[in-house]
Amino acid sequence: MEQIPYSHLEKGTFLISSPDVESAIFFRGVLLLCEHSPHGSFGIVINKPLELELPEEIASVDQLSNPNVGIRAGGPVQTNQMMLIHTSEKIPEQTIEICTGVYLGGDLQFLQETINDVSGPSLRLCFGYSGWQAGQLEREFFDGGWFICPASAYHIFETPPEKLWQTLLREMGGKYAPLSMIPEDLSVN
């Protein structure tokens, strides 16, 4: 008899926070799971836009030529660390493919070329990340803190970040679809 896996927690999965999660960064959060192993996991929040000025040596936000660039709060760990999520296949030696057409990595030269290319690839500059020790993410998942579904480039780069949480739950259907209609502030209900 073939044993069915208890979950599909793996690289390239969206972690969708349950409505019960109250932590500011994770409230209605959608994370891209970038690594998951017996030793631990890490992911990046992709639906929390971040307003900030980039240092001039990187780029001036006012002078971005690429319309496909967005800045996100990636998570509560090392919020001064910038990670690049993008659709470029040009630098395979510097990146890892997270899911079909979505890559993590790149250097300053790649970043500068990408943000100044009017027809450049889609890019998300994510500050910080989320990390879990061995077994911690599984416990949170089993406790109902996360829903999961396969990640896609379309949702990362095309779905408006403020609508991503609801959109994914609605598309998952079944018991998840009604959750997508819960108002953010339950006092207005």
Order of alpha helices (4+ residues) and beta strands (2+ residues): beta-beta-beta-beta-beta-beta-beta-alpha-beta-alpha-beta-alpha-alpha
